Amino acid sequence: MSQVAINQVLSQMRALEAAAKSSESTSVGDVGGSGSEFGKMLTESIDKANATMHQAGDLKEAFTRGDEGVELPQVMVALQEASISFQAMTQVRNKLLSAYQDIMNMPV
């Protein structure tokens, strides 16, 4: 079960990487039209990270209650996935904020 979840996370990361690389190759004239695509991709990433956090919380609660079929390794993997997704989203936010500040500090 945990190997399947890890493979799913890796495939999502590869898909995001491919989407980011394909958006890097757009020309300057295409930048105006790609803003909504970037916003959509960012929103989807945040939603996936949020869903991962909720799923981990639900598994933790189920394990705490002593539900059948919920084992400690499964809970620990889910919590680590949630932690990694949150850290990744924090790093993306930091990079976006840094880029915004760089743009704002450019002389006109």
C-alpha positions in Angstrom: 0.0 0.0 0.0 2.7 2.5 0.9 4.7 1.7 -2.2 1.7 2.5 -4.3 1.2 5.8 -2.5 4.8 6.7 -3.0 4.6 5.9 -6.7 1.6 8.1 -7.0 3.3 11.0 -5.3 6.4 10.6 -7.6 4.2 10.5 -10.7 2.4 13.7 -9.6 5.8 15.3 -9.0 6.9 14.3 -12.5 3.7 15.6 -14.1 4.2 18.9 -12.3 7.8 19.1 -13.4 6.8 18.3 -17.0 4.1 21.0 -16.9 6.6 23.5 -15.5 9.2 22.7 -18.2 6.6 23.1 -20.9 5.5 26.4 -19.6 9.1 27.6 -19.5 9.3 27.2 -23.2 6.5 29.7 -24.0 7.5 32.9 -25.8 7.1 36.4 -24.3 3.9 37.0 -26.4 2.3 33.9 -24.9 2.8 34.9 -21.3 -0.4 37.0 -21.0 -2.5 34.0 -21.9 -0.8 31.5 -19.6 -1.6 33.3 -16.3 -4.9 31.5 -15.8 -3.1 28.1 -16.5 -0.5 28.9 -13.9 -3.2 30.0 -11.4 -5.1 26.8 -12.1 -2.0 24.6 -11.7 -1.2 26.4 -8.4 -4.7 26.0 -7.1 -4.7 22.3 -8.0 -1.4 21.8 -6.2 -2.6 23.5 -3.1 -5.8 21.4 -3.2 -3.8 18.2 -3.5 -1.6 19.2 -0.6 -4.7 20.0 1.5 -6.3 16.7 0.6 -3.1 14.9 1.6 -3.1 16.7 4.9 -6.8 15.8 5.6 -6.2 12.2 4.6 -3.3 11.9 6.9 -5.3 13.5 9.7 -8.2 11.0 9.1 -5.8 8.1 9.2 -4.2 9.4 12.4 -7.6 9.7 14.0 -8.7 6.2 12.8 -5.5 4.7 14.3 -6.0 6.6 17.6 -9.6 5.2 17.8 -8.2 1.7 17.1 -10.0 1.1 13.9 -9.4 -2.2 12.1 -7.2 -2.1 9.0 -5.3 1.0 10.0 -1.7 0.2 10.9 1.1 2.4 12.2 3.3 2.3 9.1 0.4 3.4 6.9 -0.2 6.3 9.2 3.4 7.3 9.4 3.8 7.3 5.6 0.7 9.4 5.2 1.9 11.9 7.8 5.3 12.1 6.0 3.6 12.6 2.6 1.6 15.4 4.1 4.6 17.0 5.7 6.6 16.9 2.4 3.7 18.3 0.4 3.3 21.1 2.9 7.1 21.9 2.9 7.0 21.9 -0.9 4.1 24.3 -1.0 5.9 26.5 1.5 9.0 26.6 -0.7 6.9 27.4 -3.8 5.3 30.3 -1.8 8.7 31.5 -0.8 10.0 31.5 -4.3 7.0 33.3 -5.6 7.3 35.9 -2.9 11.0 36.3 -3.7 10.3 36.7 -7.4 7.6 39.3 -6.7 9.9 41.3 -4.4 12.6 41.2 -7.1 10.2 42.5 -9.7 9.0 45.2 -7.4 12.6 46.3 -6.6 13.5 46.6 -10.3 14.2 50.2 -11.4 11.8 51.4 -14.0 
